[in-house]
Amino acid sequence: MQRGECVYILTTSRHTVLYTGVTSDLQSRIYQHQHQTYPNAFTSKYKVYKLVY
């Protein structure tokens, strides 16, 4: 069974930075961003956690 990909856009709380990503498990990926699983990543550095699309 093939899983579909999902394109998502995140932003900061002030809507000043945008981040676009692609994943096959959106719920897990958003959790990783919000809990800074990768502390040196772009989203952790710029505090990009709010799901826009």
C-alpha atoms as an extended CHARMM CRD file, in Angstrom:
* protein
*
        53  EXT
         1         1  MET       CA              0.0000000000        0.0000000000        0.0000000000  PROA      1               0.0000000000
         2         2  GLN       CA              1.4380000000        3.3370000000       -1.0490000000  PROA      2               0.0000000000
         3         3  ARG       CA              1.1110000000        6.3510000000        1.2410000000  PROA      3               0.0000000000
         4         4  GLY       CA              0.3710000000        9.7820000000       -0.1820000000  PROA      4               0.0000000000
         5         5  GLU       CA              2.5630000000       12.7720000000        0.3710000000  PROA      5               0.0000000000
         6         6  CYS       CA              1.3560000000       15.9770000000        1.9590000000  PROA      6               0.0000000000
         7         7  VAL       CA              2.7040000000       19.4920000000        1.3690000000  PROA      7               0.0000000000
         8         8  TYR       CA              2.4690000000       21.7530000000        4.4080000000  PROA      8               0.0000000000
         9         9  ILE       CA              3.3150000000       25.3470000000        5.2890000000  PROA      9               0.0000000000
        10        10  LEU       CA              4.3870000000       26.5390000000        8.7320000000  PROA      10              0.0000000000
        11        11  THR       CA              4.8900000000       30.0790000000       10.0020000000  PROA      11              0.0000000000
        12        12  THR       CA              5.9410000000       31.9260000000       13.1380000000  PROA      12              0.0000000000
        13        13  SER       CA              3.4140000000       33.3300000000       15.5900000000  PROA      13              0.0000000000
        14        14  ARG       CA              3.9510000000       36.7860000000       14.0400000000  PROA      14              0.0000000000
        15        15  HSD       CA              3.6970000000       35.4610000000       10.4650000000  PROA      15              0.0000000000
        16        16  THR       CA              7.1440000000       36.7580000000        9.5050000000  PROA      16              0.0000000000
        17        17  VAL       CA              8.7980000000       33.5100000000        8.3020000000  PROA      17              0.0000000000
        18        18  LEU       CA              7.3760000000       30.7400000000        6.1120000000  PROA      18              0.0000000000
        19        19  TYR       CA              8.5500000000       27.1320000000        5.8790000000  PROA      19              0.0000000000
        20        20  THR       CA              7.3170000000       24.6230000000        3.2950000000  PROA      20              0.0000000000
        21        21  GLY       CA              7.7320000000       20.8960000000        3.7920000000  PROA      21              0.0000000000
        22        22  VAL       CA              6.6380000000       17.5490000000        2.3480000000  PROA      22              0.0000000000
        23        23  THR       CA              5.8210000000       14.4600000000        4.4050000000  PROA      23              0.0000000000
        24        24  SER       CA              3.8030000000       11.2580000000        4.2900000000  PROA      24              0.0000000000
        25        25  ASP       CA              2.8720000000       11.5250000000        8.0080000000  PROA      25              0.0000000000
        26        26  LEU       CA              1.7390000000       15.0770000000        8.7080000000  PROA      26              0.0000000000
        27        27  GLN       CA              0.7100000000       14.5520000000       12.3290000000  PROA      27              0.0000000000
        28        28  SER       CA              4.0960000000       13.1240000000       13.3520000000  PROA      28              0.0000000000
        29        29  ARG       CA              6.0150000000       15.7330000000       11.3830000000  PROA      29              0.0000000000
        30        30  ILE       CA              4.1650000000       18.6660000000       12.9910000000  PROA      30              0.0000000000
        31        31  TYR       CA              4.8260000000       17.1070000000       16.4080000000  PROA      31              0.0000000000
        32        32  GLN       CA              8.5450000000       16.9670000000       15.5670000000  PROA      32              0.0000000000
        33        33  HSD       CA              8.5610000000       20.6400000000       14.5860000000  PROA      33              0.0000000000
        34        34  GLN       CA              6.6370000000       21.7810000000       17.6760000000  PROA      34              0.0000000000
        35        35  HSD       CA              8.7910000000       19.7690000000       20.0980000000  PROA      35              0.0000000000
        36        36  GLN       CA             12.1120000000       20.6800000000       18.4360000000  PROA      36              0.0000000000
        37        37  THR       CA             13.1710000000       17.1000000000       17.7270000000  PROA      37              0.0000000000
        38        38  TYR       CA             16.0010000000       18.5440000000       15.6020000000  PROA      38              0.0000000000
        39        39  PRO       CA             17.2950000000       21.5770000000       17.5480000000  PROA      39              0.0000000000
        40        40  ASN       CA             19.6440000000       22.7750000000       14.7790000000  PROA      40              0.0000000000
        41        41  ALA       CA             16.9380000000       22.7250000000       12.0900000000  PROA      41              0.0000000000
        42        42  PHE       CA             15.5680000000       25.8520000000       10.3930000000  PROA      42              0.0000000000
        43        43  THR       CA             12.1770000000       25.5680000000       12.1210000000  PROA      43              0.0000000000
        44        44  SER       CA             13.7570000000       25.2980000000       15.5670000000  PROA      44              0.0000000000
        45        45  LYS       CA             16.1370000000       28.1800000000       14.9660000000  PROA      45              0.0000000000
        46        46  TYR       CA             13.3860000000       30.5600000000       13.7600000000  PROA      46              0.0000000000
        47        47  LYS       CA             10.5720000000       29.1600000000       15.9620000000  PROA      47              0.0000000000
        48        48  VAL       CA              8.3740000000       28.1910000000       13.0200000000  PROA      48              0.0000000000
        49        49  TYR       CA              5.6220000000       26.0250000000       14.5410000000  PROA      49              0.0000000000
        50        50  LYS       CA              2.1990000000       27.2790000000       13.4300000000  PROA      50              0.0000000000
        51        51  LEU       CA              0.5370000000       25.1910000000       10.7150000000  PROA      51              0.0000000000
        52        52  VAL       CA             -0.9310000000       27.4410000000        8.0110000000  PROA      52              0.0000000000
        53        53  TYR       CA             -1.8140000000       24.9660000000        5.2290000000  PROA      53              0.0000000000
